[in-house]
Amino acid sequence: MRAIGPIVSALGSATKEVRWNAIIALGKLGDPSVIGPLAEFLVDKDESFRGNAAKALGEIRDPSAVPYLLGALKDREPSVRGFVAEALGMIGDHAALDPLFQLLGDGDPEVRKAVVTALGRIGGHPAEEALRRAANDQDEEVRYSAERALDVIARGKRDYPSP
């Protein structure tokens, strides 16, 4: 795709909006060749860039993004951890299960909700076990999301509507 080169170049723009739009566009294009440049934004000082980079990597749905995303699961911002969990769920790589299981203990219910959605997308017996435990979470929305994820797995569907 010839359009990718100029968009990747736009990642280095001095203008925040240009960089922002480039990240979003690259995610939508879905080309795995841009995983490296997008992954650089997972450590940006601006949490909105970190979150959008995670979303874009998830939209590409390529397992080669998983190591970058796993590193970002420990981000100090709950919103970024949530976006990273969602991205891992979109990719669906079972290598993400153990780190996601650990994140079920996150203090932020929005992060836990993102994790149960990701586990529902990834599926498999270990994910189901974790989701059953999450169905007893103290937060009502986390419990609902866990029950929904279990239902999706039971029906054999891996795809949720996009976050």
Secondary structure, DSSP 8 states (H G I E B T S, - for coil): -TTHHHHHHHTT-SSHHHHHHHHHHHHHHT-GGGHHHHHGGGG-SSHHHHHHHHHHHHHHT-GGGHHHHHHHTT-SSHHHHHHHHHHHHHHT-GGGHHHHHHHTT-S-HHHHHHHHHHHHHH-SHHHHHHHHHHTT-SSHHHHHHHHHHHHHHHTT-------
